[in-house]
Amino acid sequence: MKNRIPVVLLACGSFNPITHMHLRLFEVARDHLHQTGMYQVVEGIISPVNDSYGKKDLVASHHRVAMARLALQTSDWIRVDPWESEQAQWTETVKVLRHHHSELLKSSAQMEDSRKTPSASAVFPGFLFVANVQILTSRRQQNPAATDSCNLPGIHPCSAVLPELKLLCGADVLKTFHTPNLWKDEHIQEIVEKFGLVCVSRGGHDPKGYILDSPILRQFQHNIHLAREPIQNEISATYVRKALGQGQSVKYLLPDAVIAYIRDHGLYSSDSPWKGKGNAS
């Protein structure tokens, strides 16, 4: 993985609730980027949307963030970030990307300062860049042998290169770029030109066609990576909510810890206090 470009993948969405499909997007995208021989994915970020998004049956963000954290207990490289959900109002996707890009710049600067400070270097030996200090500290504790060898899993070894931040989405999201008045053209251009996209295929969608039919996407198609999911995964959060509302089983569609959380908090059931509320708080 030496000399590869480090990448952070960011997925924005409702995650209402988070499903195995959402988690698979990250794994498929990471495999695709690694297979190009150019990139090394160092981190994945799930960013649940703000409550003011107003989507039907959207439960409060603190529940969606909590469920995402439970779902990610077994992942050593993906984390949930509550920043978007904690804003005073709904935040456009491009602004979420700007925020996380700014955070990467700050982390890079802090680690550069740490590298120059002997005491800090003693705490973080061998690392010139850290996307998230807490995650790396945890990984180092789990793998003490990596402390002095600069070879933690998923981290670009001894690299001071600022990672590229790319928006991760399914082909259904790529299709929405064609929906009138949903996205601003200047935002689409900034996303694909400045950041880049990793789009995972979904049944019934033609991502290549979506790109060719859009002048903006076509112009910057070199910065759009199309990852193919070899096993079609059509798990829908909409279906999950419907099944839960009808008292049906959703086992194996969601992580068990998420199912337990939904049950314990009475979410998505026909008598749920959140039922039909698009602006829960």
N, C-alpha and C positions, 0 to 999 in steps of 0.2 A: 504493500500500500504506500510505499515511499514515493514522494514527489507527486502524489495525486492532489487534486484540488479538494479541500475539505468543504463539505456541504451540510447545511442545516435545513431540514424539511419542516415547513410550517403548514398545518392543516387548520383552516377556519371552518366553522359550521355550528349547527345546533347541538349535535351529539345528544339527542333527545329521545332515547338514551344512547349511549355509546354501544356499538355492537362489534362483533368479531370482524365484520366487513371494514369498519373504520380502521381497526388495527392492522388488517391485512394490507390496506393501502400503503402503509409505511414499509412493511416488509417487502412487498413487490417493488415499490419505488427504489428502495435501497439496493435490492438485488440488481435491478436494471442499471442504476448508475454505476455500481461496482463493475458490472460486466462491460461497460464502455471502456474501462481501463483508464479513464480520465479522472474519476471522482472517488472520494471516500466520504461516506455519510458519517458525520460525527455526532449528530443529535437529531431527534424528532420532537416537535412541539405541537401539542393539541391546544387550540385556542377556542373555547366555547363562546358562542355569541352572547351579547348582552340581552337582558330580559326585555328591553324596549324594542327588540327586533319585531315583537308582536306576532310571531308565528302561532298558529292554532295549536293548542295543547302543549305549549312550551312551558315546562316546569321551571321553577326558580333556578337561577344560575348556580347557587350554592349546592343544589342537589346534583346538577349536571357536572360540576367540577368534582364533587365528591365521588360520583360514579366513575368518572374518567380516571381519577387517582386509584380507585380500587381495581379498575380494569388493567392499569399499567403496573400493578404490583410485580408482575412477572417479567417486565421489560427492563433491560439494563441500559436502554438508550433513548427511550421516548418518555417525555414528561408532559404534564398538563400545566398550562400557564393561565392564571385567572385574570391577567391584566385586562383583556378585552371585556370580560364579563363584569368587571368592577368599575367600568367607566360610567359616567353620569348618563350617557345615552348610547344608542347604537353607533358603532364605529365602522366606517367603510373598510373593506378588506385591504385596500392599498395603504391606509393609515396604520393598520395593524402590522403590515409588513415594514413600514417605516419605523415603527416603534421597536420591533425586534431587531432590525438592522442597527438602530441606534444602540441597543443594548449590547449587541455583538461588538460594536466599536468601543463601548465603554469597557467591556470585559477584556478586550485585546489590550487596551491602554493600561488597565490595572495590572494585567499579567506582565506587561513590558516593564512597568514600574517595579513589580515584585521581583522580576528577574535581575534588576539592577540593585535590589536591596538584599544584602546577605541574609538577614533574619527571615525575610519572606521566602527567599530561595530555599532556606532550610526546611520550611514548611511545605513548599511545593517544588521539590527537586525535579529538575529535568523538564519542566513545562514552561513554554513561552506563551502558550495560548490556552485559555480555558473558556469554554462557552458557558459553563455553569459550574462554579466552584463546588457547590454542595454535592452535585452529582459525581464529580470527579473524586472528591474526598471519600464519598461512600464507596466508589469503585475501588479506590486504592486500599480501603480497609478490607474489602472483600478479596483483594488480590495483592497482598503485601509484597510479593515478589516483583510486582511491576513498579514499585515505588521509585527505584533508582534506575530502571531500565527504559523508562519512557515508552512503554509498550502496552498501555491500558487498552482493552478491547474497544474498538470503535473510535479511538482518538488518533488523529493524525500525529505520528511520532515526531517529537521535537520540532514542531512546526510553529512558526510565528505568522503564518499566512492567515489573513482574515477569511473565515469561511464564506462561501456564497450562500445566500438565503434564498430558497426557492419555495414557491407556493405549491403545495401538494393537493391534488383534487382528483375526483373521478370524472369520467367523460361527460357525465350528466351536467356537471358544473361548467365544463368547457362549452357545452351547448348553450348555456344561459348567456354567454357573451353576445349571442345573436338576439336575445330578447330585448325589444325596444324599451328604452328608458330605464332599464335595470342597471346597466353599467355605463359609466361615463367613458367615452372613447379615450380620453387622456389618462384615465385610470387603467384601462386595459393595456394601453401602450406602456405605461410605467411598469406595470406588473411584468409584462413579457420582455421588455427591453432592459430594465434595470435589474430585475430579480430573476425572472425565469420561472417556468412552469414544469412540473412533473405530473403528467396526466395518466391515470390508470384506466385501462379499458373497462367498459361495462357492456353487458349484452344489450343489443338494440340501439347502440350508438356508433357513430362514425366519426371519431375524433379527427382523422385525416381530412375528412370532408369539411368539418367545422373550421379547420385551419384554412383550407383553400378557399372557403367561401367568405372569409373575413380578410379585408386588405391589411389590417393591423397584424392579425395573427400570421398571415402569410409572409409579411415583411420580416417578422422576427421568429419565424418557425425554427431557425437554428437554435433558439433558446427555449424551445418547447420539447420536452422529452416525453415520448409516448411509450409507456410501460404496459406490456401485455400481461394480464392475469391469466395464467394457463388454466386455472380451475375457476370457472365462472362463479362468482359469489354475489348472489342477488339478495342478500339479507337487507331488508328495508326497515329503517327505524319506524316508518309509518305503519308497516305491517305489525311490527313488535308492539306498538302502542295499541293498535286495534285488537290484537290478540290478548293483550293484558286487560283491555277494557271488557273483553268477553270472557275473561277468566280462563283463557287457554294457556297451555304450556309454551314457554319461550326458552326452555332449557336447550343448550347447545347453540342458541342464537346469540346469547350474551354470556359474558363470564359469570360464573356462579356467584361471585361476590357482588356483582351488580344486580343480579336477580334478587339476592337476599336484601340488598339495600332498598330496592323498589318495593319489596314485600313489607319490610320493616317500616317504611315511611308512607305506605299506602299510595304510591304514585301510579298514575295511568289507569287505575281501576275506575269502574263506572261511577263509584261514589267518592272518587278522589276530590279533595278540595281544589286541586289544580285543573280539574276537568274543564276544558273549554276556555281557560284563561290564557290569553296570549301575552299578558303582561304581569306574570306572577312576580311577587317580590317577597 
